Amino acid sequence: MVLLVIALLLAVAAVALVVFVRGRPHRHEDPATPPPEPAAAANQAQTEEVTCPPARTPRTALARLNIAEEMTADLRPLGGARLRIVGTAHVVPHSKRKTVGGDAYMLVREPKNQHDLNAVAVYDATRKVGYLARAKAASYAPQLDRIGAKGYRVAGEPPVDSMKLWVVLPPIAALRAYPTVERGGPTNKV
């Protein structure tokens, strides 16, 4: 009888723990704030080399961000590595995850972000879908700032079998060689 009561108490405690962990509210309920950073090692493990397909970011993203098209830089020809977009759960409801994303994204620097001064937001055609991981943003932000565009067009992959969204980022070396927008560097004129 005592063993039965102990087993029942353990089962109730296990169920309560699972409900608590899954049902606890996120610290970042506000969609305008970035998510907590994932482990840098996990981000590096999720990259793989891909080539950029020709793609267009619809003009609705530019209009919503209030970015003039001549102030964007097209980084898609630089190729790069596939990287997971983080924080999508904080800005896109689970039920709409498969409706966002696409084969092109817009990177927008958020230097006034209160959680990360190097924050780089990722937009699809209609809305913010997440951020670059904190470790990647720290290495990309100085180069994006040097180029001087308001938005950066990059390739991506829409969700297929999972809820994960992927962006194709050019190598840092290619960004270092990329001319600045003020010096008449390549801008996107699609």
C-alpha positions as semicolon CSV with decimal commas, in nm:
position;residue;x (nm);y (nm);z (nm)
1;M;0,000;0,000;0,000
2;V;0,283;0,241;0,086
3;L;0,459;0,161;-0,243
4;L;0,140;0,234;-0,435
5;V;0,102;0,574;-0,267
6;I;0,469;0,659;-0,336
7;A;0,436;0,557;-0,702
8;L;0,119;0,765;-0,736
9;L;0,288;1,071;-0,580
10;L;0,586;1,033;-0,815
11;A;0,358;1,010;-1,117
12;V;0,166;1,322;-1,011
13;A;0,493;1,510;-0,951
14;A;0,625;1,408;-1,295
15;V;0,307;1,525;-1,469
16;A;0,311;1,853;-1,276
17;L;0,674;1,912;-1,377
18;V;0,600;1,850;-1,745
19;V;0,297;2,082;-1,735
20;F;0,502;2,349;-1,558
21;V;0,792;2,333;-1,804
22;R;0,575;2,333;-2,118
23;G;0,316;2,578;-1,993
24;R;0,535;2,838;-1,832
25;P;0,518;3,177;-2,002
26;H;0,811;3,300;-2,206
27;R;1,021;3,581;-2,065
28;H;0,988;3,770;-2,394
29;E;0,617;3,805;-2,457
30;D;0,658;4,132;-2,646
31;P;0,714;4,053;-3,018
32;A;0,935;4,360;-3,053
33;T;1,197;4,216;-2,818
34;P;1,449;3,956;-2,934
35;P;1,448;3,606;-2,790
36;P;1,707;3,477;-2,547
37;E;2,023;3,372;-2,724
38;P;2,074;3,003;-2,802
39;A;2,409;2,839;-2,738
40;A;2,669;2,956;-2,988
41;A;2,787;2,600;-3,046
42;A;2,438;2,492;-3,149
43;N;2,421;2,779;-3,401
44;Q;2,752;2,688;-3,559
45;A;2,652;2,323;-3,583
46;Q;2,341;2,414;-3,784
47;T;2,517;2,580;-4,077
48;E;2,585;2,421;-4,411
49;E;2,704;2,551;-4,746
50;V;2,438;2,635;-5,005
51;T;2,417;2,849;-5,316
52;C;2,175;3,136;-5,344
53;P;1,889;3,093;-5,588
54;P;1,773;3,400;-5,777
55;A;1,491;3,541;-5,570
56;R;1,308;3,863;-5,495
57;T;1,188;4,011;-5,172
58;P;0,847;4,160;-5,250
59;R;0,829;4,536;-5,224
60;T;0,576;4,511;-4,941
61;A;0,860;4,439;-4,696
62;L;1,036;4,759;-4,806
63;A;0,720;4,963;-4,773
64;R;0,643;4,827;-4,428
65;L;0,998;4,893;-4,309
66;N;0,996;5,238;-4,469
67;I;1,317;5,160;-4,658
68;A;1,378;5,312;-4,999
69;E;1,477;5,044;-5,249
70;E;1,794;5,228;-5,344
71;M;1,907;5,202;-4,979
72;T;1,912;4,821;-4,985
73;A;2,208;4,602;-5,067
74;D;2,159;4,272;-5,247
75;L;2,387;4,017;-5,080
76;R;2,234;3,713;-5,256
77;P;2,502;3,690;-5,530
78;L;2,765;3,640;-5,259
79;G;2,635;3,290;-5,177
80;G;2,698;3,166;-4,827
81;A;2,598;2,927;-4,555
82;R;2,252;2,830;-4,437
83;L;2,177;2,942;-4,081
84;R;1,868;2,896;-3,870
85;I;1,666;3,207;-3,787
86;V;1,618;3,223;-3,411
87;G;1,332;3,368;-3,209
88;T;1,054;3,289;-3,454
89;A;0,840;3,157;-3,169
90;H;0,844;3,505;-3,014
91;V;0,731;3,695;-3,324
92;V;0,531;3,442;-3,527
93;P;0,254;3,233;-3,368
94;H;0,300;2,858;-3,402
95;S;-0,019;2,831;-3,610
96;K;0,121;3,071;-3,874
97;R;0,479;2,940;-3,887
98;K;0,433;2,757;-4,218
99;T;0,281;3,066;-4,380
100;V;0,587;3,286;-4,326
101;G;0,931;3,267;-4,475
102;G;1,028;3,223;-4,833
103;D;1,325;3,215;-5,064
104;A;1,427;3,573;-4,983
105;Y;1,463;3,770;-4,662
106;M;1,560;4,120;-4,560
107;L;1,816;4,175;-4,283
108;V;1,771;4,496;-4,086
109;R;2,012;4,614;-3,818
110;E;1,860;4,711;-3,483
111;P;2,142;4,902;-3,310
112;K;1,902;5,041;-3,048
113;N;1,775;4,697;-2,944
114;Q;1,776;4,694;-2,564
115;H;1,876;4,326;-2,543
116;D;2,154;4,320;-2,803
117;L;2,324;4,621;-2,960
118;N;2,437;4,397;-3,249
119;A;2,084;4,268;-3,320
120;V;2,001;4,185;-3,682
121;A;1,630;4,130;-3,745
122;V;1,510;3,904;-4,028
123;Y;1,199;3,997;-4,229
124;D;1,011;3,803;-4,491
125;A;0,782;3,977;-4,739
126;T;0,532;4,090;-4,477
127;R;0,672;4,079;-4,123
128;K;0,959;4,023;-3,886
129;V;1,019;3,649;-3,856
130;G;1,309;3,643;-3,612
131;Y;1,672;3,735;-3,562
132;L;2,021;3,618;-3,641
133;A;2,165;3,434;-3,343
134;R;2,352;3,664;-3,105
135;A;2,694;3,515;-3,187
136;K;2,639;3,551;-3,563
137;A;2,494;3,900;-3,525
138;A;2,805;4,008;-3,333
139;S;3,024;3,917;-3,629
140;Y;2,788;4,042;-3,903
141;A;2,672;4,372;-3,747
142;P;3,002;4,562;-3,791
143;Q;3,022;4,463;-4,157
144;L;2,657;4,553;-4,224
145;D;2,711;4,887;-4,051
146;R;3,020;4,951;-4,266
147;I;2,826;4,881;-4,588
148;G;2,571;5,139;-4,476
149;A;2,248;5,012;-4,631
150;K;1,915;5,025;-4,449
151;G;1,827;4,667;-4,549
152;Y;2,018;4,369;-4,686
153;R;1,857;4,121;-4,922
154;V;1,960;3,761;-4,860
155;A;1,837;3,424;-4,979
156;G;1,650;3,182;-4,759
157;E;1,456;2,861;-4,744
158;P;1,089;2,834;-4,650
159;P;0,985;2,576;-4,389
160;V;0,923;2,238;-4,544
161;D;0,914;1,952;-4,294
162;S;0,970;2,153;-3,978
163;M;0,890;2,488;-3,827
164;K;1,249;2,610;-3,863
165;L;1,325;2,900;-4,094
166;W;1,663;2,927;-4,266
167;V;1,852;3,225;-4,405
168;V;2,159;3,215;-4,630
169;L;2,431;3,446;-4,499
170;P;2,731;3,544;-4,710
171;P;3,080;3,476;-4,574
172;I;3,228;3,754;-4,360
173;A;3,523;3,782;-4,603
174;A;3,279;3,856;-4,888
175;L;3,112;4,125;-4,678
176;R;3,448;4,285;-4,602
177;A;3,509;4,320;-4,976
178;Y;3,156;4,448;-5,045
179;P;3,156;4,821;-5,130
180;T;2,961;5,065;-4,919
181;V;2,631;5,203;-5,040
182;E;2,757;5,562;-5,004
183;R;3,048;5,486;-5,240
184;G;2,809;5,367;-5,504
185;G;2,824;5,002;-5,412
186;P;2,583;4,752;-5,565
187;T;2,229;4,814;-5,458
188;N;1,922;4,613;-5,534
189;K;1,739;4,740;-5,840
190;V;1,494;4,460;-5,909
